[in-house]
Amino acid sequence: MKFKFNKYKVVISVLVILLILSLGYISFDSWKEKKNLREISIYQAGMNEGYAQAIIGVMAQADSCDPVSVYEGNNTVNLINVECLVQE
């Protein structure tokens, strides 16, 4: 028995398979991009919260009118509340 290839069916089958693979890749890439954006957003929110907590801590220490030392690497700056410098 001889099997005949129908060229149109083969071409359509290949195109359908390629379409399914393309849609799968696009869906996966879109999901991955959304996941990365969500992770970046969470990371930035954490950084902002850390900055806020650091500023709150410095402000709380400065309320006592004592100099507050702020360090970054080898650099040090002493801060003091301006209201503490005013003579009454």
Contacts in CASP RR format, 6 or more apart in sequence:
PFRMAT RR
TARGET T0000
AUTHOR 0000-0000-0000
METHOD contacts of the structure
MODEL  1
MKFKFNKYKVVISVLVILLILSLGYISFDSWKEKKNLREISIYQAGMNEG
YAQAIIGVMAQADSCDPVSVYEGNNTVNLINVECLVQE
58 68 0 8 1.000
58 70 0 8 1.000
58 79 0 8 1.000
61 68 0 8 1.000
62 68 0 8 1.000
62 79 0 8 1.000
62 80 0 8 1.000
62 81 0 8 1.000
63 81 0 8 1.000
65 80 0 8 1.000
65 81 0 8 1.000
65 84 0 8 1.000
66 80 0 8 1.000
67 78 0 8 1.000
67 79 0 8 1.000
67 80 0 8 1.000
68 78 0 8 1.000
68 79 0 8 1.000
68 80 0 8 1.000
69 76 0 8 1.000
69 77 0 8 1.000
69 78 0 8 1.000
69 79 0 8 1.000
70 76 0 8 1.000
70 77 0 8 1.000
70 78 0 8 1.000
70 79 0 8 1.000
END
